[in-house]
Amino acid sequence: MPHARPVQTVFQAGRRQALFRTAATAWAGLGLAPGLVAAAAEAPGAATAPPAELLAELPGARAAGAGTLRFLGLEIYTARLWVTGNFNAAAYAQSAFALELTYHRALSGRLIAERSLQEMRRQGPWSTTQESNWLQAMVQSFPDVQNGDRIAGLHTPGAGARFWFNGQTRAAVRDADFSRVFFGIWLSETSSEPQLRASLLGQKPT
């Protein structure tokens, strides 16, 4: 007859699993966990037109690239970048574009906002007032998400950002610096996920 596992051992194992799940959720706010996240590229042609809410905002837009972000093998979201004209990755903030995220699991909107701010600090430093204002704007913009939900964000050069949730208007952030830095999470050369950046820009990962 096999020996029963000590109660303490079972408890410790369960506690470790619970702590792992908590840590995974915290890191996965935007699916950005250095060293633990893998980005899988998708063919830009997988979607031929932007979602309806972006059609009027980006006439003639094309999909530059797409990728699915995974955390320890779990799919977090699929990102797709919509661009117009002669989009220049090196000067992305000078062009109008949109980023569309389709989530594959439930995440807290507050967690998404807080994780976004952490990533935005990579392009800083920023003042305490800026960070406070940006966090408040993101909390208002990002609801809790479930599997299949979409958040789309539009960058307008020199003006700011607008966000939609499943096609419905959420918020407009009239702050050009915020918009440049927020979308820089994915498009800036300081991005913590260069493979995802390359996938979105239709480039070969280095």
C-alpha positions as CSV (number, residue, x, y, z in Angstrom):
1,M,0.0,0.0,0.0
2,P,1.5,3.4,-1.0
3,H,2.4,5.8,1.8
4,A,0.1,8.7,2.2
5,R,1.7,12.1,1.6
6,P,2.1,14.1,4.8
7,V,-0.6,16.7,5.3
8,Q,2.1,19.4,5.5
9,T,3.6,18.4,2.2
10,V,0.2,18.5,0.5
11,F,-0.5,21.9,2.0
12,Q,2.9,23.2,0.9
13,A,2.4,21.9,-2.6
14,G,-1.0,23.5,-2.8
15,R,0.4,26.8,-1.4
16,R,3.2,26.8,-4.0
17,Q,0.6,26.3,-6.8
18,A,-1.5,29.1,-5.5
19,L,1.5,31.5,-5.2
20,F,2.5,30.5,-8.8
21,R,-1.0,31.3,-10.1
22,T,-0.9,34.7,-8.3
23,A,2.5,35.5,-9.7
24,A,1.5,34.4,-13.2
25,T,-1.6,36.7,-13.1
26,A,0.4,39.6,-11.9
27,W,3.1,39.2,-14.6
28,A,0.5,38.6,-17.2
29,G,-1.4,41.9,-16.9
30,L,-0.4,42.6,-20.4
31,G,1.4,39.4,-21.0
32,L,4.8,41.0,-20.5
33,A,7.0,38.8,-18.4
34,P,10.7,39.1,-19.3
35,G,12.2,35.7,-20.1
36,L,8.9,33.8,-19.6
37,V,6.9,35.1,-22.5
38,A,6.9,33.8,-26.1
39,A,5.5,35.7,-29.1
40,A,4.2,33.7,-32.0
41,A,4.0,35.6,-35.3
42,E,0.9,35.5,-37.4
43,A,0.6,36.3,-41.1
44,P,-0.4,40.0,-41.5
45,G,-3.0,38.9,-44.1
46,A,-4.9,36.9,-41.5
47,A,-7.2,39.9,-41.2
48,T,-7.8,42.1,-44.2
49,A,-9.6,45.0,-42.6
50,P,-9.6,46.7,-39.3
51,P,-12.5,46.3,-36.9
52,A,-15.6,48.4,-37.6
53,E,-14.8,51.0,-34.9
54,L,-11.5,51.8,-36.6
55,L,-12.7,51.9,-40.3
56,A,-13.7,55.6,-40.2
57,E,-10.6,56.5,-38.2
58,L,-8.0,54.8,-40.4
59,P,-9.2,54.8,-44.0
60,G,-7.1,52.5,-46.1
61,A,-5.5,50.8,-43.1
62,R,-3.6,47.6,-43.5
63,A,-2.4,45.0,-41.1
64,A,1.3,45.4,-40.6
65,G,1.7,42.3,-38.5
66,A,0.3,40.3,-35.6
67,G,1.4,38.0,-32.8
68,T,0.1,36.0,-29.9
69,L,1.7,36.5,-26.5
70,R,2.0,33.5,-24.3
71,F,3.0,33.2,-20.6
72,L,4.4,29.9,-19.6
73,G,2.6,28.3,-22.5
74,L,-0.7,30.0,-21.8
75,E,-2.1,32.3,-24.4
76,I,-2.7,35.8,-23.0
77,Y,-3.8,37.8,-26.0
78,T,-3.3,38.2,-29.8
79,A,-2.2,41.7,-30.9
80,R,-2.6,43.2,-34.3
81,L,-1.2,46.5,-35.6
82,W,-3.1,48.5,-38.2
83,V,-1.2,51.2,-40.1
84,T,-1.7,53.6,-42.9
85,G,0.5,55.2,-45.6
86,N,4.3,55.0,-45.2
87,F,4.3,53.9,-41.6
88,N,7.9,54.2,-40.2
89,A,8.6,52.0,-37.2
90,A,11.6,54.1,-36.2
91,A,9.2,57.1,-35.9
92,Y,6.0,55.3,-35.0
93,A,4.6,58.2,-33.0
94,Q,4.5,60.5,-36.1
95,S,1.8,58.3,-37.8
96,A,-1.8,57.4,-37.1
97,F,-2.2,53.7,-36.3
98,A,-4.2,51.4,-34.1
99,L,-3.4,48.4,-31.9
100,E,-6.0,45.7,-31.4
101,L,-5.7,43.2,-28.5
102,T,-7.9,40.1,-28.4
103,Y,-7.7,38.5,-25.0
104,H,-7.7,34.8,-24.4
105,R,-8.3,34.7,-20.6
106,A,-9.8,36.8,-17.9
107,L,-7.8,39.7,-16.5
108,S,-8.5,42.6,-14.2
109,G,-8.7,46.0,-15.9
110,R,-6.9,47.5,-12.9
111,L,-4.1,45.0,-13.3
112,I,-3.8,45.7,-17.0
113,A,-3.5,49.5,-16.2
114,E,-0.9,48.9,-13.4
115,R,1.2,46.6,-15.6
116,S,1.0,49.0,-18.5
117,L,2.4,51.8,-16.2
118,Q,5.3,49.5,-15.2
119,E,6.2,49.0,-18.9
120,M,5.8,52.7,-19.7
121,R,8.5,53.5,-17.1
122,R,11.0,51.8,-19.4
123,Q,10.8,54.9,-21.5
124,G,11.0,57.4,-18.6
125,P,11.6,58.7,-16.1
126,W,8.3,60.4,-15.6
127,S,7.0,62.7,-12.9
128,T,4.8,61.4,-10.1
129,T,2.0,63.6,-11.4
130,Q,2.3,62.2,-15.0
131,E,2.3,58.6,-13.7
132,S,-0.8,59.3,-11.5
133,N,-2.7,60.9,-14.4
134,W,-1.8,58.2,-16.8
135,L,-2.8,55.4,-14.4
136,Q,-6.1,57.1,-13.7
137,A,-6.7,57.4,-17.5
138,M,-5.9,53.7,-18.1
139,V,-8.1,52.5,-15.2
140,Q,-11.0,54.5,-16.8
141,S,-10.2,53.1,-20.3
142,F,-9.6,49.4,-19.5
143,P,-12.4,47.2,-18.1
144,D,-12.0,43.7,-16.8
145,V,-11.7,41.3,-19.8
146,Q,-12.8,37.8,-20.5
147,N,-11.8,35.3,-23.1
148,G,-12.6,36.7,-26.5
149,D,-12.9,40.4,-25.5
150,R,-11.2,43.0,-27.6
151,I,-9.5,46.3,-26.7
152,A,-8.6,48.6,-29.6
153,G,-6.5,51.7,-29.2
154,L,-6.0,54.5,-31.7
155,H,-2.9,56.7,-31.8
156,T,-3.3,60.2,-33.3
157,P,0.0,62.1,-33.6
158,G,0.2,65.2,-31.4
159,A,-3.3,64.6,-30.0
160,G,-3.5,61.5,-27.9
161,A,-5.3,58.1,-27.8
162,R,-8.8,56.7,-28.0
163,F,-9.9,53.3,-26.8
164,W,-12.8,50.9,-27.6
165,F,-13.9,47.8,-25.8
166,N,-15.6,45.2,-28.0
167,G,-16.4,48.0,-30.5
168,Q,-17.9,50.4,-27.9
169,T,-16.2,53.7,-27.1
170,R,-14.5,53.7,-23.7
171,A,-12.3,56.8,-23.3
172,A,-10.2,59.4,-25.1
173,V,-6.9,60.4,-23.5
174,R,-6.0,63.9,-24.8
175,D,-2.3,63.6,-24.0
176,A,0.2,63.2,-26.8
177,D,3.0,62.0,-24.5
178,F,0.8,59.4,-22.9
179,S,-0.2,58.0,-26.3
180,R,3.4,57.9,-27.6
181,V,4.6,56.2,-24.4
182,F,1.7,53.8,-24.0
183,F,1.9,52.4,-27.6
184,G,5.7,52.4,-27.1
185,I,5.1,49.4,-24.8
186,W,4.8,47.4,-28.0
187,L,6.5,49.6,-30.6
188,S,9.4,51.4,-28.9
189,E,12.9,50.0,-29.3
190,T,12.9,49.8,-25.4
191,S,10.0,47.3,-25.5
192,S,10.6,44.4,-23.0
193,E,9.3,42.1,-25.7
194,P,11.3,42.6,-28.9
195,Q,10.0,39.5,-30.5
196,L,6.4,40.7,-30.2
197,R,7.5,44.1,-31.5
198,A,9.1,42.4,-34.6
199,S,5.9,40.4,-35.2
200,L,3.7,43.4,-35.1
201,L,5.9,45.3,-37.5
202,G,6.1,42.4,-39.9
203,Q,9.8,42.0,-39.3
204,K,11.9,38.9,-38.7
205,P,12.8,38.5,-35.0
206,T,16.5,39.1,-34.3
